[in-house]
Amino acid sequence: MFNKKLNEKILILEETINRMRRRELAKKLLKIQLFKDKKKQWRFRLRAPNGNILCSSEAYSKKCSASKTAELIQGAKFVVVEE
C-alpha cells in the first residue's frame, strides 16, 4: 500500500516536471501563428521567442492550405544563401 502511494506521488511529480520543461522549452522556440487578415484570407507568422514577428506568409483562401505550408516550414532545415 505504501509503495503504491509513493509510486503515484512520483508519477505526479514527474508529470509536473515534464510540464514545466515543456513550458520552458516553448519559451525558447520559434512559434508559427495562423490568423485571418483584414480581407478574411488565412496567413501565418513566424514569431521569435520574445514575440516579435520575423516574417509573414502570403494569403491563402483556405485555413488548411496555410496550415499545411506552416507545417512544412516547421519541419524544414534551413541553409543561409548569399546572393
N, C-alpha and C positions, 0 to 999 in steps of 0.2 A: 504493500500500500504506500509506504513511504517513498520507494523508488519510483512508483508511478506518478505521484505528485511532483517529485523532483524532476522527472523527465518532462512533464507537462510545463513546468516553470522554465526549464531550459529551452524548450521549443518556443515558448512565448518570447523569451529573451532573445533568442537567435533571430526570430522574425522581426522583432523591434529593431535590432541592429541592422538587419538587411534593409529594412525600410529607410533607416537613417542613411545608410550608404547610398541607396538609390537616389535619395533626395540630394545628397551632396554631389553625386556624380552628375545629376541633371543640371545642377547649377554651373557645372564646368563645360557642358556640351552645347554645341550649336543646336538651335531649335528651328523647325520648319512650321510656319503658321499658315493655315489655309484661311482665306477670307473672301468675302464678296466686295467688289469695288463699287463705286458710285453708279456705274452702269449695269450693276447686277451680274457682272461677269466674275468667275472664280479666278483667283490668283493665289500664289503662295509667296511668303517672305522667308528669307534665311536670316535668323536673328543670332547675334552674338550672346555669350553667356551674360553680359551686362544689359541685354535687352535692346541694344542698338540694331537697327536694320542694316544688314550687309548688302542685300540685293532683293529685288522683287522679280517675279516672273511675268511672262506675257499673260494675256487674258485667255481664259478657257470658258466655253459655254456650259460645260458640264463639270460638276464637282469631281466626279470620278476621274476625269482626264487630268485635272490639276493634281489630284491626289496621287495618281499613278506616276506622273512626272516627278513629283516631290519625292516619292519613294525611290525612284531611280537615282535621283541626286543623293538621297540619304545613304544609299549603299555604294556610291561611287568613290573611287580613289582618284585624286586629282594630281595633275602634273603641272608645274608652273612653266609656261611657254613665253618666251620673249619674242616680240615681232618687231 
